[in-house]
Amino acid sequence: MTEYKLILVKRRTRLEELVVRYNTVQQAQFYIERLGADFSDYLEEDRRYHHSVKQAQQQLSQLGRIQTIDREHVPNFIFGAHDIVVVIGQDGLVANTLKYVTEQPLIGVNPDPMRWDGVLLPFTVEDLSFIIPDVIRKRRSMKEVTLAKVELNDGQYLYGVNDLFIGRKTHVSARYEVRMGSSVEQQSSSGVIVSTGMGSTGWFKSVLAGAAGVVGSEAWQHIQSGEAFIPDRDSRSSHSNSNPRGKGYSEAHIAATASAQGSMSDMNHFGWDAPYLYFTVREPFPSRTTAANLVFGQIHPKQPLQIVSQMPEDGVIFSDGVEQDFLEFNSGVEATIGLAEKRGRLVV
């Protein structure tokens, strides 16, 4: 038995979420099967997950003091300096837990390897019997993870493991002033995304992929040239390299595509422990009073990003896709986004 306390973090299964909504398993089954879905998959997932949790509890109880907490209690839980945190995944639960710990090592466990890929879940329940002793004896490698942090001028703050979102609760445009270095700009957009290296393969990547696809497209080159783009039947069916504007246009198109693809490949060097963040603005709208120039950039210790809300209501900041855990971001509130003073530590 070790003097270290072992914190086991678990979540609700899909079946348990349905029971919360419909009160009983039978009513949940009626709802799912009425829609033509297979309810047995919900039952099997629930069975496997609870079996993994029970196995983990049994193994951990033989290694030290154990405390089990549910996902919804993690934000208010006070982790001890010498605690070892074990998370029974999915990946999202690992990320959500990581932002609330300080320097404690975190072990991601895949409860059902046949169902979940688990990028952040390198271990199975059976591995815990030797992983925990290795961590205690400091024989396991740790992978450091850079976190993002947003601080408001009213003293509130929030960490992000993958990303931060700053915008409106709904699809209505967000209005704000953005500042970086000496640049200041009034903007109207669908919100701002700030990504860490860990989050660079998620939401951030999808935004960049969309932008690269637009810039590298033949339709975009026609728009830039001021001519209508009406592809002929052959180009639609075969995606041929024929070009009505000749060699000059073809070279410009190739250059634009290469530049877009190059920007995407640069993200491969945006590692989990990178000492910087990136921000991108979603769908910025230029008008008489708003601009769309300061829409992408790097955030580092000497260059934070500052955003001042101009939204009378429904302005929010949340992290890692967890919309329920948010900061209100309404008119007059100023947010400063930069690197967190702490780093996550994942056991590998």
C-alpha positions as CSV (number, residue, x, y, z in Angstrom):
1,M,0.0,0.0,0.0
2,T,1.3,3.4,-0.9
3,E,0.8,6.7,0.9
4,Y,-0.2,8.3,-2.4
5,K,-4.0,8.9,-2.9
6,L,-5.3,7.5,-6.2
7,I,-8.1,9.5,-7.8
8,L,-10.3,7.6,-10.2
9,V,-12.3,9.9,-12.5
10,K,-15.3,8.4,-14.4
11,R,-18.2,9.6,-16.5
12,R,-21.8,8.8,-17.3
13,T,-22.4,6.4,-20.1
14,R,-24.9,7.2,-22.9
15,L,-27.3,4.9,-21.2
16,E,-27.0,6.7,-17.9
17,E,-27.6,10.0,-19.7
18,L,-30.7,8.6,-21.3
19,V,-32.0,7.4,-17.9
20,V,-31.5,10.9,-16.4
21,R,-33.6,12.2,-19.3
22,Y,-36.3,9.5,-19.4
23,N,-36.2,8.2,-15.8
24,T,-36.0,4.5,-16.4
25,V,-34.1,2.1,-18.7
26,Q,-37.4,0.8,-20.1
27,Q,-38.5,4.3,-21.2
28,A,-35.1,5.0,-22.7
29,Q,-35.3,1.8,-24.6
30,F,-38.8,2.7,-25.9
31,Y,-37.5,6.0,-27.1
32,I,-34.4,4.7,-28.9
33,E,-36.1,1.7,-30.5
34,R,-39.0,3.9,-31.7
35,L,-36.5,5.8,-33.7
36,G,-35.2,2.6,-35.2
37,A,-31.8,2.5,-33.4
38,D,-30.2,-0.5,-31.8
39,F,-30.6,-0.2,-28.0
40,S,-28.5,-3.2,-27.3
41,D,-25.4,-1.2,-28.2
42,Y,-26.2,1.2,-25.4
43,L,-26.6,-1.7,-23.0
44,E,-23.3,-3.3,-24.1
45,E,-21.4,0.0,-23.9
46,D,-22.7,0.6,-20.4
47,R,-21.9,-3.0,-19.3
48,R,-18.3,-2.8,-20.6
49,Y,-17.7,0.7,-19.1
50,H,-18.9,-0.3,-15.6
51,H,-17.0,-3.5,-15.7
52,S,-13.8,-1.5,-16.5
53,V,-14.5,0.9,-13.6
54,K,-15.1,-1.9,-11.2
55,Q,-11.8,-3.6,-12.3
56,A,-9.9,-0.4,-11.9
57,Q,-11.3,0.2,-8.4
58,Q,-10.3,-3.3,-7.4
59,Q,-6.7,-2.9,-8.7
60,L,-6.2,0.5,-7.3
61,S,-7.6,-0.4,-3.9
62,Q,-4.7,-2.9,-3.6
63,L,-2.2,-0.2,-4.4
64,G,-3.3,2.7,-2.2
65,R,-6.1,4.8,-0.9
66,I,-8.7,5.4,-3.7
67,Q,-11.3,8.0,-4.2
68,T,-13.8,7.8,-7.1
69,I,-15.3,11.0,-8.5
70,D,-17.7,11.7,-11.4
71,R,-16.9,14.1,-14.2
72,E,-19.3,16.8,-13.1
73,H,-17.5,17.1,-9.7
74,V,-14.0,17.5,-11.2
75,P,-14.2,21.4,-11.5
76,N,-14.8,21.7,-7.8
77,F,-12.5,18.9,-6.6
78,I,-9.3,19.9,-4.8
79,F,-6.5,17.6,-5.9
80,G,-3.7,16.9,-3.4
81,A,-0.1,17.7,-4.4
82,H,0.8,14.0,-4.3
83,D,-2.3,12.5,-5.8
84,I,-2.1,10.3,-8.9
85,V,-5.1,10.8,-11.2
86,V,-6.5,7.9,-13.2
87,V,-9.1,8.7,-15.9
88,I,-11.4,6.0,-17.4
89,G,-11.8,7.7,-20.8
90,Q,-12.8,8.8,-23.5
91,D,-10.3,11.4,-24.7
92,G,-12.6,14.3,-23.8
93,L,-12.7,13.2,-20.2
94,V,-8.9,13.2,-20.1
95,A,-8.7,16.7,-21.5
96,N,-11.4,18.0,-19.2
97,T,-9.7,16.6,-16.2
98,L,-6.2,17.8,-17.2
99,K,-7.2,21.4,-17.0
100,Y,-8.2,21.1,-13.3
101,V,-5.1,19.3,-12.0
102,T,-1.8,21.1,-11.3
103,E,1.3,19.0,-11.4
104,Q,-0.3,15.7,-10.7
105,P,0.5,12.9,-13.1
106,L,-2.5,11.8,-15.1
107,I,-3.0,8.3,-16.5
108,G,-5.5,7.8,-19.3
109,V,-7.2,4.4,-19.4
110,N,-9.2,3.0,-22.4
111,P,-12.2,1.2,-21.0
112,D,-13.1,-0.4,-24.3
113,P,-10.3,-0.5,-26.9
114,M,-12.6,-2.2,-29.5
115,R,-14.9,0.8,-29.4
116,W,-12.7,3.8,-28.7
117,D,-9.4,4.8,-30.5
118,G,-8.2,6.8,-27.5
119,V,-5.3,9.1,-28.5
120,L,-5.0,10.1,-24.9
121,L,-5.8,6.6,-23.6
122,P,-2.6,4.6,-24.0
123,F,-3.3,2.1,-21.2
124,T,-5.9,-0.6,-20.4
125,V,-7.3,-1.4,-17.0
126,E,-5.0,-4.4,-16.7
127,D,-1.9,-2.1,-17.1
128,L,-2.7,-0.2,-13.8
129,S,-1.1,-2.9,-11.7
130,F,2.4,-2.0,-12.9
131,I,1.8,1.6,-14.2
132,I,0.9,2.9,-10.7
133,P,4.1,1.5,-9.0
134,D,6.2,2.8,-11.9
135,V,4.7,6.3,-11.5
136,I,5.3,6.3,-7.8
137,R,9.0,5.2,-8.3
138,K,9.3,7.9,-11.1
139,R,10.1,5.2,-13.7
140,R,7.5,6.3,-16.2
141,S,8.0,9.0,-18.8
142,M,5.8,12.1,-18.7
143,K,4.5,14.1,-21.7
144,E,4.1,17.7,-20.9
145,V,1.1,19.5,-22.3
146,T,0.9,23.3,-22.8
147,L,-2.4,24.8,-21.6
148,A,-4.1,28.0,-22.6
149,K,-5.5,30.4,-20.1
150,V,-8.0,33.2,-20.4
151,E,-8.2,35.8,-17.6
152,L,-11.0,38.4,-17.3
153,N,-10.7,41.8,-15.8
154,D,-13.2,40.8,-13.1
155,G,-10.7,38.2,-11.8
156,Q,-12.3,35.0,-13.3
157,Y,-10.2,32.7,-15.4
158,L,-10.5,29.4,-17.3
159,Y,-7.9,26.9,-18.7
160,G,-8.0,25.1,-22.0
161,V,-6.3,21.9,-22.9
162,N,-7.3,21.7,-26.5
163,D,-8.8,25.1,-27.3
164,L,-10.8,28.1,-26.1
165,F,-13.8,29.6,-27.8
166,I,-14.7,33.2,-27.4
167,G,-18.0,34.3,-29.0
168,R,-21.8,34.0,-28.7
169,K,-23.9,31.2,-27.3
170,T,-26.0,31.1,-30.5
171,H,-25.2,31.6,-34.2
172,V,-25.7,35.3,-33.9
173,S,-22.5,37.2,-34.8
174,A,-20.1,38.1,-31.9
175,R,-19.0,41.8,-31.7
176,Y,-15.8,42.7,-29.9
177,E,-12.5,44.6,-30.1
178,V,-9.4,42.5,-30.6
179,R,-5.9,43.7,-29.7
180,M,-2.5,42.1,-30.4
181,G,0.7,44.1,-30.0
182,S,0.1,47.5,-31.6
183,S,-2.8,46.2,-33.8
184,V,-6.4,47.0,-32.7
185,E,-9.5,46.0,-34.7
186,Q,-13.2,46.0,-34.3
187,Q,-14.6,42.7,-35.5
188,S,-17.9,40.9,-36.1
189,S,-17.5,37.2,-36.5
190,S,-18.7,33.7,-35.5
191,G,-16.2,33.7,-32.7
192,V,-12.5,33.3,-32.0
193,I,-10.8,29.9,-31.5
194,V,-7.5,29.7,-29.6
195,S,-5.7,26.4,-29.9
196,T,-3.0,24.6,-28.0
197,G,-0.6,22.1,-29.7
198,M,-2.7,19.3,-28.3
199,G,-5.9,20.8,-29.9
200,S,-4.2,21.5,-33.2
201,T,-5.6,18.3,-34.8
202,G,-9.2,19.1,-33.8
203,W,-11.4,22.2,-34.3
204,F,-8.4,24.3,-35.2
205,K,-7.3,21.9,-38.0
206,S,-10.8,21.9,-39.5
207,V,-10.8,25.7,-39.7
208,L,-7.4,25.8,-41.4
209,A,-8.4,23.0,-43.7
210,G,-11.4,25.0,-44.8
211,A,-9.4,28.2,-45.4
212,A,-6.7,26.3,-47.3
213,G,-9.3,24.6,-49.5
214,V,-10.8,28.0,-50.4
215,V,-7.5,29.7,-51.2
216,G,-6.3,26.7,-53.2
217,S,-9.4,26.3,-55.2
218,E,-9.8,27.2,-58.9
219,A,-13.1,29.0,-58.1
220,W,-11.2,31.3,-55.7
221,Q,-8.6,32.2,-58.4
222,H,-11.5,33.1,-60.8
223,I,-13.0,35.3,-58.0
224,Q,-9.6,37.0,-57.5
225,S,-9.3,37.6,-61.3
226,G,-12.8,39.2,-61.4
227,E,-14.1,36.6,-63.9
228,A,-17.1,34.2,-63.5
229,F,-16.2,30.6,-62.8
230,I,-18.3,28.2,-65.0
231,P,-16.5,24.8,-65.2
232,D,-17.2,22.8,-68.3
233,R,-18.4,19.2,-68.2
234,D,-15.0,17.7,-68.6
235,S,-13.5,19.7,-65.7
236,R,-16.3,18.7,-63.4
237,S,-16.0,15.1,-64.2
238,S,-12.3,14.6,-64.5
239,H,-10.9,17.5,-62.5
240,S,-8.5,18.1,-65.4
241,N,-5.7,20.7,-65.3
242,S,-7.0,22.5,-68.4
243,N,-7.1,26.2,-67.8
244,P,-8.9,28.9,-69.8
245,R,-6.6,31.6,-68.7
246,G,-3.4,29.9,-69.8
247,K,-0.1,29.1,-68.2
248,G,0.1,32.3,-66.1
249,Y,-3.1,31.5,-64.3
250,S,-2.1,27.8,-63.8
251,E,1.1,28.9,-62.1
252,A,-0.8,31.3,-59.8
253,H,-3.2,28.5,-58.9
254,I,-0.4,26.1,-58.2
255,A,1.4,28.7,-56.1
256,A,-1.7,29.4,-54.0
257,T,-2.4,25.7,-53.5
258,A,1.2,25.0,-52.5
259,S,1.1,27.9,-50.1
260,A,-2.1,26.7,-48.5
261,Q,-0.8,23.2,-48.2
262,G,2.5,24.5,-46.8
263,S,0.6,26.3,-44.0
264,M,-1.2,23.1,-43.1
265,S,2.0,21.1,-43.0
266,D,3.6,23.7,-40.7
267,M,1.0,22.6,-38.1
268,N,2.8,19.3,-37.9
269,H,5.5,21.1,-35.8
270,F,2.9,22.5,-33.4
271,G,3.6,19.9,-30.7
272,W,1.7,19.3,-27.4
273,D,4.4,21.1,-25.5
274,A,4.9,24.0,-27.9
275,P,5.5,27.3,-26.0
276,Y,2.9,29.2,-28.0
277,L,-0.7,29.1,-29.1
278,Y,-2.5,30.0,-32.3
279,F,-5.7,32.0,-32.7
280,T,-8.1,32.1,-35.7
281,V,-11.2,34.1,-36.3
282,R,-14.2,32.3,-37.7
283,E,-16.1,33.9,-40.5
284,P,-15.0,37.6,-39.9
285,F,-17.3,40.1,-41.6
286,P,-15.8,43.3,-43.0
287,S,-18.1,46.3,-43.0
288,R,-18.0,50.1,-42.4
289,T,-17.4,49.6,-38.7
290,T,-15.6,46.2,-38.6
291,A,-12.5,44.8,-40.3
292,A,-11.1,41.3,-41.1
293,N,-7.3,41.8,-41.0
294,L,-6.3,40.5,-37.6
295,V,-7.7,37.0,-38.1
296,F,-4.9,34.6,-37.5
297,G,-1.7,34.8,-35.4
298,Q,0.6,33.3,-32.8
299,I,0.2,33.9,-29.1
300,H,3.3,33.7,-26.9
301,P,4.5,35.0,-23.5
302,K,5.5,38.4,-24.9
303,Q,2.4,38.7,-27.2
304,P,-0.9,37.9,-25.5
305,L,-4.3,38.3,-27.3
306,Q,-6.7,40.7,-25.7
307,I,-10.4,40.8,-26.6
308,V,-13.0,43.3,-25.3
309,S,-16.6,42.2,-25.5
310,Q,-19.2,44.5,-27.1
311,M,-22.0,42.0,-26.7
312,P,-24.9,43.0,-24.4
313,E,-25.8,39.4,-23.7
314,D,-25.0,35.8,-24.5
315,G,-21.3,36.4,-24.8
316,V,-19.4,33.3,-23.6
317,I,-16.0,31.8,-23.2
318,F,-15.7,28.0,-22.9
319,S,-12.9,25.5,-23.3
320,D,-12.5,22.0,-24.9
321,G,-16.1,21.9,-26.2
322,V,-17.6,21.9,-22.7
323,E,-20.3,24.6,-23.1
324,Q,-21.7,24.0,-19.7
325,D,-18.5,25.2,-18.0
326,F,-18.2,28.8,-19.3
327,L,-17.4,32.4,-18.4
328,E,-19.9,35.1,-19.2
329,F,-18.4,37.5,-21.7
330,N,-20.7,40.5,-22.1
331,S,-20.2,44.2,-22.8
332,G,-17.2,45.8,-21.1
333,V,-15.5,42.5,-20.0
334,E,-11.9,42.3,-21.2
335,A,-10.3,38.9,-21.8
336,T,-6.5,38.3,-21.9
337,I,-5.5,35.0,-23.5
338,G,-2.0,33.5,-23.1
339,L,-0.1,30.5,-22.0
340,A,-1.1,29.0,-18.6
341,E,1.4,29.2,-15.7
342,K,1.0,25.4,-15.3
343,R,1.4,22.4,-17.6
344,G,-0.4,19.1,-17.8
345,R,1.6,15.9,-17.2
346,L,0.4,12.8,-19.1
347,V,1.9,9.4,-18.2
348,V,3.1,7.6,-21.3
